[in-house]
């Protein structure tokens, strides 16, 4: 079963890593209002670099 779901597990691990990166970056952001403005302007939340 594990080998059948390996690609799913890999994708989930990549997603977790991206979410952790964004959460850490947000916690360290000094200009939170800017982040909200960018999100509202683009209609999306900021994303982690690839």
Secondary structure, 3 states (H helix, E strand, C coil): CCCCCHHHHHHHHHHHHHHHHHHHHHHHCCCHHHHHHHHHHHCCCCCCCC
